[in-house]
Each structure stands twice: as structure tokens, then as C-alpha cells.
Amino acid sequence: MRISALHISFLAFGAGMLVTGFTSCSDGGNAGESGAQQHESVDNDWGIDPCRCYEESVTASEIELCREAKHDPNFLSALKACSDKGITPTSAIANAPLDGEYHFDKKTSMIHWTGRKMTGEHSGSMKIRSGVFIMDGGKITGGEVVVEMGTLQCTDLKGEKKTDLESHLRADDFFGVKEHPTATFTVSSSKLAANGGVEVAGVLTVKGEQQPATASIHFAAGDAVVTTVKMSFDRTAFGIRYGSGTFFDDLGDRAINDQVELKMLLVEKFEDRKGL
């Protein structure tokens, strides 16, 4: 599982580019007023389109709505859907949080995975055991996301087919969850990306094997910190060769893609925040 982009539907998910000091679209000014006018009528309980929280032109009053709405799990799910649709990313600079240590809530943070094969694809979810990112000098300088592999579920199947696939993915052919109950992405550095987000680099550990890894991160406006993380990795780099057309020539349409995609939605556990 070499995480070249661990499309880690790891939505799940986190780096603390908090948006606590976000004032670039503040109270006055024609730009802020026009933005508010364009988005003032929204037919939901939150008073704002969740996708608006990712936009660079979000106003100060809208940031407050984003902040309050993040207490609602349904709003967090809507934020994930916005990210899945490929919304315009926010400015990484404008949304950068203060220096500090930001921990993520294992109850509300989510990870979505996708695996593809010749005849289709399957997808599902996982939970995190823990997650933390460190901001220093306006950059993500360290952090770690630990994935609870035993929580792996398939969400596109039901009944016996669902149970069989989940059992197979947890078995030694794939992730060997009994012997390797967690997978870890350790962050060591970051840089601004051309798409307005942040690219982080580090090491991915799966089944006891370590490989260099990168991920793309975007942040939604408003406190507490909510971030989406996208990665993809080559599972065969971690010794997971089952059904791989790279290593077996006679699979035909039974071949399974080597790449695993992850998207993470990481939600800060506000009470655990620490300043530097």
C-alpha cells in the first residue's frame, strides 16, 4: 500500500489549518456584501450551503454559520459530499489556523475508501483511533492519523455479499487486521499546492510495512477545524498482491486494481486543542 495519493477517501479527512483568525472576507466591503447577497437565501436548518464553507470568498458572517453548523453530524456529512463533488478549494493561507496542536475526534471524523476491479468497484468506511496535526510558523510541521482497521466496512453491498467481502478484506490476503489492527499516516512536512490547498508528505504504515506518502488537504471555514484529506496508495507496495494484475497474468476480468483511494473528513476535538 504505497501511498502515492492514498485517495484515502480517508476522508476521512486533518490538519489544523484552523480558520480562527480568518478575516480576509470581513465585515464591510463590497466583495463581502455581494457574497452574502448571492448566498443569503438557503433552504436548510443551517442557514448556509455547506459547500459555501469551502469557498475562498466566504464572508465573516458566513464563517460564523459554518462554525455553528459543525456541531450537527448531518452538516459534517454534507461537507464530505461537497468535497466528493470536487468543490472549489479554499485558500490555504486564508484558512490557516494559529500555531498549535490540533486533535481530531474519533467519533465524528470519517474515512471513506474505494477499491476498483475490472468489473466495477466497491467502497466503504473506516474510523480513526486518533489524529493530531501540529501547526508551527503557519505550516503543518508534524502529525499522525491512526486508522482502526477493524472498523473497515463495505457500504455498497448488503447481506451475505457484504459480510463475505468485509471478512476477506480483514483477512491476511488483504489487510491482516488480526495481526495489524491499525494503519498510520505520519506527517513530516507540508507545502502550499497550486490548487489552493496544502500537500503534506510523510510515511504510510500498513501491515507493518512503511512507504513514503503524500496527501492533499483542504480546510473548511469556521472553528473548530474541519479538513478533507485525499490520498491513494499502491497496495502491492505493502505486500498485498491478491488479485493484482501486476503480479498475476491469468486473472482476466477478476483482476483487482492495485490503487486504493481514501478520503478523510477530520473534525477537531476542540477541547483538546493546545497552543504552542
Residue pairs with C-beta under 8 A, 6 or more apart in sequence:
1 183
1 204
1 206
1 207
1 209
1 211
1 233
1 234
1 235
1 236
1 237
1 238
1 240
1 260
2 204
2 211
2 212
2 213
2 233
2 234
2 235
2 236
2 237
2 238
3 185
3 204
3 211
3 212
3 213
3 214
3 215
3 231
3 232
3 233
3 234
4 213
4 214
4 232
4 233
4 234
4 259
5 214
5 215
5 216
5 230
5 231
5 232
5 233
5 261
6 185
6 204
6 213
6 215
6 230
6 231
6 232
6 233
6 260
6 261
6 262
7 114
7 230
7 231
7 232
7 259
7 260
7 261
7 262
7 263
8 111
8 113
8 185
8 215
8 229
8 230
8 231
8 232
8 233
8 260
8 261
8 262
8 263
8 264
9 111
9 112
9 113
9 114
9 123
9 230
9 261
9 262
9 263
9 264
10 111
10 112
10 113
10 145
10 147
10 185
10 215
10 229
10 230
10 231
10 262
10 263
10 264
11 80
11 83
11 110
11 111
11 112
11 228
11 229
11 230
11 262
11 263
11 264
11 265
11 266
12 109
12 110
12 111
12 112
12 126
12 128
12 228
12 229
12 262
12 263
12 264
12 265
12 266
13 104
13 109
13 110
13 111
13 128
13 131
13 145
13 227
13 228
13 229
13 263
13 264
13 265
13 266
14 102
14 104
14 109
14 131
14 133
14 143
14 145
14 217
14 225
14 227
14 229
14 264
14 266
14 268
15 102
15 133
15 135
15 140
15 143
15 187
15 190
15 198
15 200
15 217
15 219
15 225
15 227
15 229
15 266
16 97
16 100
16 101
16 102
16 133
16 134
16 135
16 140
16 143
16 225
16 227
16 268
17 92
17 95
17 96
17 97
17 135
17 140
17 198
17 217
17 219
17 225
17 227
18 95
18 96
18 97
18 98
18 100
18 102
18 135
18 219
18 223
18 224
18 225
18 268
19 63
19 94
19 95
19 96
19 97
19 219
19 220
19 221
19 222
19 223
19 225
20 97
20 98
20 223
21 97
21 98
22 60
22 63
22 94
22 95
22 221
23 60
24 91
24 94
25 31
25 32
25 35
25 57
25 58
25 59
25 60
25 63
25 94
26 32
26 59
26 60
27 60
27 61
31 57
32 59
32 60
33 59
35 57
35 58
35 59
35 62
36 59
36 61
36 62
39 48
39 49
39 52
39 62
42 48
42 49
45 72
46 65
46 68
46 69
46 72
46 75
47 65
47 69
48 62
48 65
48 66
48 69
50 69
50 75
50 78
50 79
50 81
50 82
51 82
51 85
51 87
52 58
52 62
52 66
53 62
53 63
53 66
53 79
53 82
53 220
53 221
53 222
54 79
54 82
54 83
54 87
54 88
54 89
54 90
54 218
54 220
54 221
55 87
55 88
55 90
56 88
56 89
56 90
56 91
56 94
56 196
58 66
58 90
58 221
62 221
63 221
63 222
64 222
65 222
66 220
66 221
66 222
67 221
67 222
67 223
67 224
68 222
69 75
69 222
70 76
70 79
70 222
70 224
70 226
70 267
73 108
76 108
76 110
76 226
76 265
76 267
77 110
79 220
79 226
79 228
79 265
80 110
80 112
80 228
80 263
80 265
83 218
83 228
83 230
83 263
83 265
84 263
88 196
89 195
89 196
89 197
89 218
90 196
90 197
90 218
90 219
90 220
90 221
91 196
92 192
92 193
92 196
92 197
92 198
92 218
92 219
93 192
95 219
95 220
95 221
96 135
96 138
96 219
97 135
97 225
98 135
98 275
99 135
99 136
99 137
99 138
99 275
99 276
100 134
100 135
100 273
100 274
100 275
100 276
101 132
101 133
101 134
101 135
101 273
101 274
101 275
101 276
102 132
102 133
102 134
102 135
102 225
102 268
102 273
103 130
103 131
103 132
103 268
103 269
103 272
103 273
104 128
104 130
104 131
104 132
104 133
104 145
104 266
104 267
104 268
104 269
105 267
105 268
105 269
106 127
106 128
106 129
106 130
106 131
106 148
108 267
109 127
109 128
109 131
109 264
109 265
109 266
109 267
110 125
110 127
110 264
110 265
111 125
111 126
111 127
111 128
111 147
111 262
111 263
111 264
111 265
112 123
112 124
112 125
112 262
112 263
112 264
112 265
113 123
113 124
113 125
113 126
113 152
113 260
113 261
113 262
114 121
114 122
114 123
114 260
114 261
114 262
115 121
115 122
115 123
115 256
115 257
115 260
115 261
116 256
116 257
116 259
117 243
117 254
117 255
117 256
117 257
118 252
118 253
118 254
118 255
118 256
119 253
122 154
122 156
122 157
122 165
123 154
123 155
123 156
124 152
124 153
124 154
124 155
124 156
124 166
125 151
125 152
125 153
125 155
126 147
126 148
126 149
126 151
126 152
126 153
127 147
127 148
127 151
128 145
128 146
128 147
128 148
128 264
128 266
129 146
129 147
129 148
129 182
130 144
130 145
130 146
131 143
131 144
131 145
131 146
131 266
132 143
132 144
133 140
133 142
133 143
133 187
134 140
134 141
134 142
134 143
134 276
135 141
135 276
136 142
136 276
139 189
139 190
139 191
140 187
140 189
140 190
140 198
140 200
140 217
141 189
141 190
142 187
142 188
143 186
143 187
143 200
143 202
144 184
144 185
144 186
144 187
145 184
145 185
145 229
145 264
145 266
146 182
146 183
146 184
147 182
147 183
147 184
147 185
148 181
148 182
149 170
149 175
149 177
149 180
149 181
149 182
149 183
150 170
150 177
150 181
152 166
152 169
152 170
152 175
152 177
153 166
154 162
154 165
154 166
154 169
157 165
168 174
169 175
170 176
170 177
170 178
171 177
172 179
173 240
173 242
174 235
174 240
174 242
175 183
175 206
175 207
175 240
176 207
179 207
180 206
180 207
180 208
183 204
183 205
183 206
183 207
184 204
184 205
185 202
185 203
185 204
185 205
185 213
185 215
185 231
186 202
186 203
186 204
186 205
187 200
187 201
187 202
188 201
188 202
188 203
189 200
189 201
189 202
190 198
190 199
190 200
190 201
190 217
191 198
191 199
192 198
192 199
193 199
193 216
195 216
196 218
197 216
197 217
197 218
198 216
198 217
198 218
198 219
199 214
199 215
199 216
199 217
200 214
200 215
200 217
201 212
201 213
201 214
202 212
202 213
202 214
202 215
203 210
203 211
203 212
203 213
204 210
204 211
204 212
204 213
204 231
204 233
206 233
206 235
206 238
206 240
207 238
207 239
207 240
209 237
209 238
209 239
211 233
211 237
211 238
213 231
213 233
214 231
215 229
215 230
215 231
216 229
216 230
216 231
217 227
217 228
217 229
217 230
218 227
218 228
219 225
219 226
219 227
220 226
220 227
220 228
223 270
224 267
224 268
224 269
224 270
224 273
225 266
225 267
225 268
226 265
226 266
226 267
226 268
227 265
227 266
228 263
228 264
228 265
228 266
229 262
229 263
229 264
229 266
230 261
230 262
230 263
230 264
231 261
231 262
231 264
232 259
232 260
232 261
232 262
233 259
233 260
233 262
234 258
234 259
235 241
235 244
235 258
235 259
235 260
236 244
236 246
236 247
236 258
241 247
241 248
242 256
243 251
243 254
243 255
243 256
244 255
244 256
244 258
245 251
245 255
245 256
245 258
246 258
248 255
